[in-house]
Amino acid sequence: MREAAALADKERLEEIQRQMAEQAKIDRERVKYREEKLQEQKQARKMAEEQAKEAEREKEMRLDKLREQVQPHVESDPGIKSTNSLTHFQFIFILIFSLKFL
């Protein structure tokens, strides 16, 4: 009887060990799968960031080209009076107005 109980215990122990080994294998596969998915997510995020940076660079290049197109290209003309000086008409007006009060 003891031998039968010992044999049954041994068989149960072996069955439990088999189940634990099988569960450990499943757990390792699950961990491996999760690590692979995490790496895929990281890589996808990195690619999205790189694409966003590249799109920003292209946008800045287009904006720079547009700025160059709309930038005024004028050369200074020494014959033109400064905008701070009085025009001839303003000078005459001030002169006449000040003479009225003398």
Sequence and secondary structure as in RCSB ss.txt:
>XXXX:A:sequence
MREAAALADKERLEEIQRQMAEQAKIDRERVKYREEKLQEQKQARKMAEEQAKEAEREKEMRLDKLREQVQPHVE
SDPGIKSTNSLTHFQFIFILIFSLKFL
>XXXX:A:secstr
 HHHHHHHHHHHHHHHHHHHHHHHHHHHHHHHHHHHHHHHHHHHHHHHHHHHHHHHHHHHHHHHHHHHHHS    
  TTS  TTS  HHHHHHHHHHHHHT 
